[in-house]
Amino acid sequence: MGKFVEPNAANPAFGTSLYPVCLQERPSLVGPLLRIPDGRVSLAEGERLLREHNRLPDFLQLLRARGQHSKALALLHQHQHTTQPSPLKGPWVLVDYLQNLGVEHTEVILSNSAWLVKHHPMEALRVFTGVGAPVTDAEQLSRVRVAEFIKPLQPRLCLLYLEHVVQEWKDKTNTLHNELVKLYRDIIIEEDARQQHGQSRADHDITGYIFDMSISSPEDNPLDTTKEANDPDIYDSEQDLLNQDEDANLNDSTSKEACAEDTNANNATFTPIEEIPPELRFNLANLQERLLKFLQDSTYYSPTTALLNLPQEYGEFRPHFLTAVLL
């Protein structure tokens, strides 16, 4: 009787020809066997077999085990945009793969996170912080490099990342504390401008409504000609009324132009709310709480140094910043 051969992918007897048998008889063994880095099945043959049997998750594991990360990530990105049901579809699948890459693949992690940062920011945050992963090298990633990557794409997500770095990982790097306080400053100023813009528009709408009411009073109806024959001064009165209407229209036009200019100016200072993901929309009260928590944890910034960091051109905003710091 022949000697029993253990089904070990490293054993030459367990070659490519035995994988189809496993796929038919014991499909649950295929994934673990393919994940062995020195497995005997060729990459091309494994891809053919697994695609043929629609075992995409196992194919992804095969690519991971063989270090084919670019190909694996390309496959994942492709399935994020498919309209068909797929076991590889969903941001969490991409997050899981990226969380399990080592620090030596930092640039691969970053370049393949851009889609997450833009469209699923909170999932992207899990990649950079390792939240939810049983084992991850996220804490070993260069924090300055990660912040540099996130900030141009999603500044508010960069704020959340740096909060995690400072508050959860207790990082005392001055550069990171400095970058975080600048983000607080910029976002507080942006939200203050948005709030002021909203109040300005509301005031303008109310003023316009009152003005419309004042010029449509029945007593001043210019179409009322019943007194024409009996009032010798009627034409002078009507001329005065027309002059008043022209002045009112001119004032209204000037007001609207000023409002338009103000609107354009305000739009230049803040991002339209529709372009900010819901989970990254902060109001001033929330930002004040966050800033206060940071100042309590920071070993680099005090309220005074935070206030000095505010640019001179925002001098009129200093009372708001002081409120955020001191409340």
Secondary structure, DSSP 8 states (H G I E B T S, - for coil): --------TTSTTS-GGGHHHHHHH-GGGHHHHHTSTT-SS-HHHHHHHHHHTT-HHHHHHHHHHTT-HHHHHHHHHHHHS-SS--TT-SHHHHHHHHHTS-GGGHHHHHHTTHHHHHH-HHHHHHHHH-TT-SS--GGGS-HHHHHHHHHHH-HHHHHHHHHHHHHTS----HHHHHHHHHHHHHHHHHHHHHHHHHHHHHHHHHHHHHHHHHTT-GGG-TT--TTTTT-TTHHHHHHHHHHHHHHHHHHHHHHHHHHHHHHHHHHTTS--GGGS-GGG---HHHHHHHHHHHHHH-SS--HHHHHHTS-GGGGGGHHHHHHHHH-
